């Protein structure tokens, strides 16, 4: 029964009966409509949520996900600003923060010695509680004293940087490609493994031009399309 409810609601979303941003009927209303208990309805809604078709707002209800949106890549690329400009609520879940010795590729990008201390983070970026990015970033700790504590207190890298005295930073270059997500990333992004992800590799620098973050971000291509702002972008790699 829950599969039938899932299929019916999926078809109605695809047909536009519930357009992007629309609120779905309550669990009680759907229980009455389909003649089932609320547990069955809840299981169907959870499957819709896990596929990114809907998102749930606590105390408000279930809403149809807005669908694919533009994510601007420019000299000051910020997750929170990108989403706020499109009326989306941004959130970040930290999965990992670990002090490690820099690997050769990271050291070269950050212009530090191989083996120098770096902070490695992994996180999930959400738009309206729907996962859209999985990110792995590396920060040079000798250049960014107190960053780990600042990140733990903030949901955004921008806020953490401001806490340690870096009020502004910019993107020096971004590389774009596409690939299969693999099991772990697909699970974090709640997407099929066979669907491609958009992968960016990027380097951010402080106002003096010193590298402060080397990162790779996997975007769910079913929910995001990347747009490069060529009018203001000053560095491309």
C-alpha positions as CSV (number, residue, x, y, z in Angstrom):
1,X,0.0,0.0,0.0
2,X,2.8,2.4,0.8
3,X,4.3,1.8,-2.7
4,X,1.0,2.6,-4.3
5,X,0.7,5.8,-2.4
6,X,4.3,6.6,-3.3
7,X,3.6,6.0,-7.0
8,X,0.4,8.0,-7.0
9,X,2.0,11.0,-5.3
10,X,5.1,10.8,-7.6
11,X,2.8,10.8,-10.7
12,X,0.8,13.8,-9.3
13,X,4.0,15.7,-8.7
14,X,5.2,14.9,-12.2
15,X,1.9,16.0,-13.7
16,X,2.0,19.3,-11.9
17,X,-0.9,18.6,-9.5
18,X,1.5,19.5,-6.8
19,X,4.0,22.0,-8.4
20,X,7.4,22.9,-6.9
21,X,7.0,24.5,-3.6
22,X,3.4,23.2,-3.1
23,X,2.4,21.8,0.3
24,X,1.1,18.2,0.3
25,X,-2.1,17.2,2.1
26,X,-1.6,16.2,5.8
27,X,-1.0,12.7,6.8
28,X,-4.5,12.5,8.2
29,X,-6.0,13.7,4.9
30,X,-4.0,11.2,2.9
31,X,-4.9,8.4,5.4
32,X,-8.5,9.1,4.7
33,X,-8.0,9.4,0.9
34,X,-6.1,6.1,0.6
35,X,-7.9,4.2,3.3
36,X,-4.8,3.4,5.3
37,X,-3.2,4.2,8.6
38,X,-0.8,7.1,9.1
39,X,2.2,4.8,9.5
40,X,1.7,3.6,5.9
41,X,1.4,7.2,4.6
42,X,4.5,8.1,6.6
43,X,6.5,5.4,4.9
44,X,5.5,6.6,1.5
45,X,6.4,10.2,2.4
46,X,9.8,9.1,3.7
47,X,10.5,7.4,0.4
48,X,9.6,10.6,-1.4
49,X,11.8,12.5,0.9
50,X,14.8,10.1,0.5
51,X,14.6,10.6,-3.3
52,X,14.6,14.4,-2.9
53,X,11.1,14.7,-4.3
54,X,9.8,16.4,-1.1
55,X,11.2,18.0,2.0
56,X,9.6,18.2,5.5
57,X,9.4,21.3,7.6
58,X,8.9,20.6,11.3
59,X,5.5,21.7,12.5
60,X,4.5,22.8,9.0
61,X,4.2,19.7,6.7
62,X,5.6,18.2,3.5
63,X,6.4,20.3,0.5
64,X,7.4,19.5,-3.1
65,X,11.1,20.2,-3.7
66,X,11.7,23.2,-5.9
67,X,13.6,21.1,-8.4
68,X,16.9,21.9,-10.1
69,X,18.2,25.4,-9.6
70,X,21.1,27.5,-10.6
71,X,24.2,27.5,-8.4
72,X,26.5,30.4,-9.3
73,X,30.2,29.8,-9.4
74,X,32.2,33.1,-9.1
75,X,34.9,34.8,-7.2
76,X,32.9,34.7,-3.9
77,X,31.0,31.4,-4.2
78,X,29.1,30.8,-0.9
79,X,26.6,28.0,-0.2
80,X,24.4,30.1,2.1
81,X,24.3,33.1,-0.3
82,X,23.6,31.0,-3.3
83,X,20.6,29.4,-1.6
84,X,19.4,32.6,0.1
85,X,19.3,34.4,-3.3
86,X,16.9,31.7,-4.5
87,X,14.7,31.7,-1.5
88,X,16.1,28.4,-0.1
89,X,17.0,27.7,3.5
90,X,20.6,26.6,3.8
91,X,22.1,24.2,6.3
92,X,25.3,22.2,6.7
93,X,25.9,19.0,8.5
94,X,29.6,18.4,9.5
95,X,30.5,14.7,9.1
96,X,34.2,14.9,9.9
97,X,36.8,17.3,11.2
98,X,40.3,15.8,11.6
99,X,43.8,17.2,11.9
100,X,46.1,15.3,9.5
101,X,49.5,15.8,7.7
102,X,49.1,17.4,4.2
103,X,49.3,15.0,1.3
104,X,51.4,16.1,-1.7
105,X,48.4,17.2,-3.8
106,X,47.0,19.2,-1.0
107,X,50.3,20.7,0.0
108,X,51.0,21.9,-3.6
109,X,47.6,23.6,-3.8
110,X,47.9,25.2,-0.4
111,X,51.5,26.2,-0.9
112,X,52.7,24.4,2.2
113,X,55.2,21.6,2.9
114,X,54.0,18.0,2.5
115,X,53.2,16.7,5.9
116,X,52.4,20.2,7.4
117,X,49.3,20.1,9.6
118,X,46.0,20.6,7.8
119,X,42.3,20.3,8.9
120,X,40.3,18.0,6.8
121,X,36.5,18.4,6.8
122,X,33.7,16.5,5.2
123,X,30.1,17.9,5.2
124,X,26.7,17.8,3.5
125,X,25.1,20.9,2.3
126,X,21.3,21.1,2.3
127,X,18.7,23.3,0.6
128,X,15.3,23.2,2.4
129,X,16.6,20.1,4.3
130,X,17.3,18.3,1.0
131,X,21.0,17.3,0.4
132,X,22.6,18.9,-2.6
133,X,26.3,18.8,-1.9
134,X,28.9,16.5,-0.4
135,X,32.2,18.4,0.2
136,X,35.7,17.6,1.3
137,X,37.9,20.5,2.2
138,X,41.5,20.9,3.4
139,X,42.7,24.0,5.4
140,X,46.3,24.9,6.4
141,X,46.2,25.1,10.2
142,X,49.4,27.1,10.6
143,X,47.8,29.8,8.6
144,X,44.3,29.5,10.2
145,X,44.8,29.3,14.0
146,X,41.5,28.4,15.8
147,X,39.7,27.3,12.7
148,X,38.6,23.9,14.0
149,X,36.8,25.5,17.0
150,X,35.3,28.2,14.8
151,X,33.9,25.6,12.4
152,X,32.3,23.7,15.3
153,X,30.5,26.9,16.3
154,X,29.3,27.7,12.8
155,X,27.4,26.1,10.0
156,X,29.2,28.0,7.3
157,X,32.9,28.3,6.4
158,X,32.3,32.1,5.9
159,X,31.2,32.5,9.4
160,X,34.1,30.5,10.8
161,X,36.6,32.5,8.8
162,X,35.1,35.7,10.1
163,X,35.5,34.4,13.7
164,X,39.3,34.0,13.2
165,X,39.7,37.4,11.5
166,X,39.3,36.7,7.8
167,X,36.4,38.8,6.8
168,X,36.7,38.2,3.1
169,X,38.2,35.6,0.8
170,X,37.8,34.8,-2.9
171,X,37.9,31.9,-5.3
172,X,41.1,31.7,-7.2
173,X,40.1,28.9,-9.6
174,X,37.5,26.2,-10.1
175,X,37.7,23.0,-12.2
176,X,34.5,21.4,-13.3
177,X,33.9,17.8,-14.3
178,X,31.3,15.0,-14.0
179,X,31.5,11.5,-12.6
180,X,29.5,8.7,-11.0
181,X,29.1,9.3,-7.2
182,X,30.0,6.0,-5.8
183,X,28.1,4.3,-2.9
184,X,29.1,6.6,-0.1
185,X,28.4,9.9,-1.8
186,X,25.2,8.6,-3.4
187,X,24.0,7.6,0.1
188,X,24.9,11.0,1.6
189,X,23.1,12.8,-1.3
190,X,20.2,10.3,-1.2
191,X,20.4,9.8,-5.0
192,X,20.8,6.7,-7.3
193,X,24.4,5.6,-7.9
194,X,23.8,5.5,-11.6
195,X,23.0,9.2,-11.8
196,X,26.1,11.5,-12.4
197,X,27.3,14.2,-10.0
198,X,28.9,17.5,-10.9
199,X,32.3,17.7,-9.3
200,X,34.1,21.0,-8.6
201,X,37.7,21.3,-7.4
202,X,38.5,24.8,-6.1
203,X,41.1,26.9,-4.3
204,X,40.1,29.9,-2.1
205,X,42.6,32.6,-1.1
206,X,42.7,35.3,1.5
207,X,42.9,39.1,0.6
208,X,46.8,38.7,0.5
209,X,46.4,35.9,-2.1
210,X,47.5,33.1,0.3
211,X,45.6,29.8,-0.1
212,X,43.3,29.0,2.7
213,X,41.0,26.2,1.4
214,X,41.4,23.5,-1.2
215,X,38.2,21.7,-1.7
216,X,36.2,19.2,-3.8
217,X,32.4,19.4,-3.9
218,X,30.1,16.8,-5.4
219,X,26.7,18.3,-6.5
220,X,23.6,16.3,-7.1
221,X,22.9,17.0,-10.8
222,X,19.2,16.2,-10.4
223,X,18.8,19.2,-8.1
224,X,21.5,21.7,-9.1
225,X,23.0,23.1,-12.3
226,X,26.2,25.1,-12.1
227,X,26.5,28.5,-13.7
228,X,29.8,30.2,-14.1
229,X,29.6,34.0,-13.8
230,X,32.0,35.0,-16.6
231,X,31.4,38.7,-16.0
232,X,33.1,38.8,-12.6
233,X,35.2,35.6,-12.5
234,X,38.8,36.5,-12.2
235,X,40.5,33.1,-12.1
236,X,39.8,29.8,-13.9
237,X,41.8,26.6,-13.8
